[in-house]
Amino acid sequence: MCRAYFQDRINKLQEHYNELFELAMLNEEVYGSEYNFEPRVGVPYHLYRNFSGKLFLSLIDPPWNGASKMEYVKSVELTADATWRVIDFQQKK
């Protein structure tokens, strides 16, 4: 019984570590993207990849139908603690 208790705790710690790691990777990706505005908390933004492979953050809703189509990557939102989280853009509308 003791072994099961510790194994369960280890599994929960591993899950928490994986969540934190994914959050760190997401934030590195978004903060490393190009944008020329000050993001605001709670506003949906969209991460796109341009033809040269660079990521940039935009307010333009997917899909991008401009002259040069951009690859939509994901929708994100800045939280009050200055971290980004992935959102389901369709539910935000």
C-alpha beads as a LAMMPS data file, in Angstrom:
LAMMPS data file: protein, C-alpha beads

93 atoms
92 bonds

1 atom types
1 bond types

-500.0 500.0 xlo xhi
-500.0 500.0 ylo yhi
-500.0 500.0 zlo zhi

Masses

1 110.0

Atoms # bond

1 1 1 0.000 0.000 0.000
2 1 1 2.870 2.343 0.813
3 1 1 4.467 1.691 -2.576
4 1 1 1.203 2.478 -4.366
5 1 1 0.921 5.754 -2.445
6 1 1 4.397 6.900 -3.480
7 1 1 3.931 5.713 -7.057
8 1 1 0.723 7.724 -7.276
9 1 1 2.498 10.824 -5.936
10 1 1 5.360 10.360 -8.404
11 1 1 2.876 10.049 -11.269
12 1 1 1.122 13.255 -10.211
13 1 1 4.451 15.088 -9.979
14 1 1 5.375 13.841 -13.455
15 1 1 2.050 15.062 -14.842
16 1 1 2.562 18.469 -13.208
17 1 1 6.111 18.659 -14.566
18 1 1 4.854 17.836 -18.087
19 1 1 2.183 20.552 -17.853
20 1 1 4.760 23.114 -16.697
21 1 1 7.158 22.083 -19.441
22 1 1 4.468 22.467 -22.130
23 1 1 3.501 25.862 -20.696
24 1 1 7.143 26.976 -20.746
25 1 1 7.527 25.857 -24.379
26 1 1 4.343 27.681 -25.374
27 1 1 5.497 30.879 -23.669
28 1 1 8.922 30.657 -25.289
29 1 1 7.237 30.225 -28.660
30 1 1 4.833 33.161 -28.236
31 1 1 7.279 35.561 -26.584
32 1 1 9.814 34.652 -29.289
33 1 1 7.391 35.485 -32.079
34 1 1 7.246 38.824 -33.837
35 1 1 4.617 41.407 -32.929
36 1 1 4.512 45.188 -32.886
37 1 1 1.874 45.883 -30.256
38 1 1 1.486 45.528 -26.499
39 1 1 -0.575 42.384 -25.845
40 1 1 -3.470 42.817 -23.425
41 1 1 -4.726 40.319 -20.874
42 1 1 -7.780 38.325 -21.934
43 1 1 -7.659 39.235 -25.622
44 1 1 -7.498 36.360 -28.129
45 1 1 -4.435 36.479 -30.391
46 1 1 -3.423 34.148 -33.176
47 1 1 -0.022 32.725 -33.885
48 1 1 0.861 32.420 -37.583
49 1 1 3.880 31.174 -39.516
50 1 1 4.840 33.228 -42.564
51 1 1 6.344 31.957 -45.823
52 1 1 9.889 32.182 -44.406
53 1 1 8.989 30.115 -41.336
54 1 1 8.961 32.944 -38.783
55 1 1 6.224 33.041 -36.172
56 1 1 4.243 36.170 -35.551
57 1 1 1.356 37.118 -33.310
58 1 1 -1.714 38.773 -34.786
59 1 1 -5.209 39.978 -33.974
60 1 1 -6.422 38.783 -37.385
61 1 1 -8.815 35.866 -36.981
62 1 1 -8.009 32.611 -38.741
63 1 1 -7.969 31.754 -41.512
64 1 1 -5.727 34.439 -42.956
65 1 1 -7.050 35.216 -46.421
66 1 1 -4.652 37.996 -47.295
67 1 1 -2.506 38.320 -50.395
68 1 1 0.077 35.904 -49.046
69 1 1 -1.623 33.183 -47.036
70 1 1 -0.170 32.540 -43.625
71 1 1 -0.171 29.224 -41.828
72 1 1 -2.348 29.359 -38.715
73 1 1 -0.585 27.717 -35.773
74 1 1 -2.819 28.281 -32.710
75 1 1 -4.852 30.819 -30.771
76 1 1 -3.539 32.095 -27.456
77 1 1 -4.473 34.438 -24.657
78 1 1 -2.303 36.379 -22.229
79 1 1 -3.184 35.697 -18.598
80 1 1 -2.951 38.059 -15.617
81 1 1 0.301 36.404 -14.498
82 1 1 1.951 37.284 -17.864
83 1 1 1.906 33.737 -19.191
84 1 1 0.252 32.628 -22.405
85 1 1 -2.269 29.817 -22.671
86 1 1 -3.752 28.084 -25.689
87 1 1 -7.430 28.809 -26.252
88 1 1 -10.125 27.402 -28.496
89 1 1 -10.797 30.474 -30.597
90 1 1 -14.211 29.276 -31.770
91 1 1 -15.467 29.188 -28.157
92 1 1 -14.203 32.754 -27.546
93 1 1 -16.345 34.250 -30.316

Bonds

1 1 1 2
2 1 2 3
3 1 3 4
4 1 4 5
5 1 5 6
6 1 6 7
7 1 7 8
8 1 8 9
9 1 9 10
10 1 10 11
11 1 11 12
12 1 12 13
13 1 13 14
14 1 14 15
15 1 15 16
16 1 16 17
17 1 17 18
18 1 18 19
19 1 19 20
20 1 20 21
21 1 21 22
22 1 22 23
23 1 23 24
24 1 24 25
25 1 25 26
26 1 26 27
27 1 27 28
28 1 28 29
29 1 29 30
30 1 30 31
31 1 31 32
32 1 32 33
33 1 33 34
34 1 34 35
35 1 35 36
36 1 36 37
37 1 37 38
38 1 38 39
39 1 39 40
40 1 40 41
41 1 41 42
42 1 42 43
43 1 43 44
44 1 44 45
45 1 45 46
46 1 46 47
47 1 47 48
48 1 48 49
49 1 49 50
50 1 50 51
51 1 51 52
52 1 52 53
53 1 53 54
54 1 54 55
55 1 55 56
56 1 56 57
57 1 57 58
58 1 58 59
59 1 59 60
60 1 60 61
61 1 61 62
62 1 62 63
63 1 63 64
64 1 64 65
65 1 65 66
66 1 66 67
67 1 67 68
68 1 68 69
69 1 69 70
70 1 70 71
71 1 71 72
72 1 72 73
73 1 73 74
74 1 74 75
75 1 75 76
76 1 76 77
77 1 77 78
78 1 78 79
79 1 79 80
80 1 80 81
81 1 81 82
82 1 82 83
83 1 83 84
84 1 84 85
85 1 85 86
86 1 86 87
87 1 87 88
88 1 88 89
89 1 89 90
90 1 90 91
91 1 91 92
92 1 92 93
